[in-house]
Amino acid sequence: MERSLTMEVVRVTEAAAIASAKWMGRGLKDEADEAATAAMRALFDTIPMHGTVVIGEGEMDEAPMLYIGEELGLRNGGPHVDIAVDPLEGTNIVAKGTNGAMTVLAIADSGNLLNAPDMYMDKLAVGPEAAGKVDINNSVTENLHAVAKAKNKNISDVVAVLLDRPRHQKIVDEIRAAGARIKFIQDGDVSAAINTAFDETGIDIMFGMGGAPEGVISAVALKCLGGDFQAKLVPEDDAQLERCVKMGIDVSKVLYLEDLVKGDDAIFAATAVTDSELLKGVQYKGAYCLTNSLVMRAKTGTVRFIEGRHNIDKKPRYDK
């Protein structure tokens, strides 16, 4: 995979973030998502690659753009790549004007990203220090103690992050019984997974169930960062189970990092729409706006924080 794609894909997340940030706090999550999706779709077709969405907005009949199987890029002889995409992670966050929304994507050589339906996924994420020390088949308590030992912390100093959902009550009870601490998030578990790899965020481990596209994207990010990500797909009905079977996926098996993103190379890009622990959201400054992005490559381990200054009058609009 060509390294020049690293900077090309961050242009995609920047455009989507700028488009969706206009909807911050306006209570219109669908409009924010549509703005991000349209901008992302338009920018993809300026990149010299032949990309295929392997996990994204759903099936063709459910999503007009960035659906599973859609082909993206100039398709003029560039590299063939798989794409996992979430045009706006945190639509509710943007609608409410709270922290943690971002536009995210991941790419890898063709055939290297998990091709799966847009469904629920049970997830476990840790940073580099605890990589190889946790197992999704172990209990929550066992994994908390493994992280505490790996990071030379008391169990009372370990912070677990998870979505604030009724379905996670059993996990919450076990974390509290173990004596660890909890940070709840309302939406956006890609940023939560990434935060496990940065000490300054104060997050040590992520548990819980969320979307499969976000899971694959998180796996790419943690591969770039030297962390670990494990998952299990959770079909909600027979239709989802049948879809997995048709795609050759055994839902009874644990999906380890190498199952989610094969090979030694992959690229992750994200641009903040609203503020988060790692990145400042889009800021409008009259004639221009500022963006803050994170872009990483697994093959080299390079992690870049990029601040972009964009002339608004010269930027194309995607809502025409």
Rosetta blueprint (number, residue, H / E / L):
1 M L
2 E L
3 R L
4 S L
5 L H
6 T H
7 M H
8 E H
9 V H
10 V H
11 R H
12 V H
13 T H
14 E H
15 A H
16 A H
17 A H
18 I H
19 A H
20 S H
21 A H
22 K L
23 W L
24 M L
25 G L
26 R L
27 G L
28 L L
29 K H
30 D H
31 E H
32 A H
33 D H
34 E H
35 A H
36 A H
37 T H
38 A H
39 A H
40 M H
41 R H
42 A H
43 L H
44 F H
45 D L
46 T L
47 I L
48 P L
49 M L
50 H E
51 G E
52 T E
53 V E
54 V E
55 I E
56 G L
57 E L
58 G L
59 E L
60 M L
61 D L
62 E L
63 A L
64 P L
65 M L
66 L L
67 Y L
68 I L
69 G L
70 E L
71 E E
72 L E
73 G L
74 L L
75 R L
76 N L
77 G L
78 G L
79 P L
80 H E
81 V E
82 D E
83 I E
84 A E
85 V E
86 D E
87 P E
88 L E
89 E E
90 G L
91 T H
92 N H
93 I H
94 V H
95 A H
96 K H
97 G L
98 T L
99 N L
100 G L
101 A L
102 M E
103 T E
104 V E
105 L E
106 A E
107 I E
108 A E
109 D E
110 S L
111 G L
112 N L
113 L E
114 L L
115 N L
116 A L
117 P L
118 D L
119 M L
120 Y E
121 M E
122 D E
123 K E
124 L E
125 A E
126 V E
127 G L
128 P H
129 E H
130 A H
131 A L
132 G L
133 K L
134 V L
135 D L
136 I L
137 N L
138 N L
139 S L
140 V H
141 T H
142 E H
143 N H
144 L H
145 H H
146 A H
147 V H
148 A H
149 K H
150 A H
151 K L
152 N L
153 K L
154 N L
155 I H
156 S H
157 D H
158 V L
159 V E
160 A E
161 V E
162 L E
163 L E
164 D L
165 R L
166 P H
167 R H
168 H H
169 Q H
170 K H
171 I H
172 V H
173 D H
174 E H
175 I H
176 R H
177 A H
178 A H
179 G L
180 A L
181 R E
182 I E
183 K E
184 F E
185 I E
186 Q L
187 D L
188 G L
189 D H
190 V H
191 S H
192 A H
193 A H
194 I H
195 N H
196 T L
197 A L
198 F L
199 D H
200 E H
201 T H
202 G L
203 I L
204 D L
205 I E
206 M E
207 F E
208 G E
209 M E
210 G E
211 G E
212 A H
213 P H
214 E H
215 G H
216 V H
217 I H
218 S H
219 A H
220 V H
221 A H
222 L H
223 K H
224 C H
225 L H
226 G L
227 G L
228 D E
229 F E
230 Q E
231 A E
232 K E
233 L E
234 V E
235 P L
236 E L
237 D L
238 D H
239 A H
240 Q H
241 L H
242 E H
243 R H
244 C H
245 V H
246 K H
247 M L
248 G L
249 I L
250 D L
251 V L
252 S L
253 K L
254 V L
255 L E
256 Y L
257 L H
258 E H
259 D H
260 L H
261 V E
262 K L
263 G L
264 D L
265 D L
266 A E
267 I E
268 F E
269 A E
270 A E
271 T E
272 A E
273 V L
274 T L
275 D L
276 S L
277 E L
278 L L
279 L L
280 K L
281 G L
282 V L
283 Q E
284 Y E
285 K L
286 G L
287 A L
288 Y E
289 C E
290 L E
291 T E
292 N E
293 S E
294 L E
295 V E
296 M E
297 R E
298 A L
299 K L
300 T L
301 G L
302 T E
303 V E
304 R E
305 F E
306 I E
307 E E
308 G E
309 R E
310 H E
311 N E
312 I H
313 D H
314 K H
315 K L
316 P L
317 R L
318 Y L
319 D L
320 K L
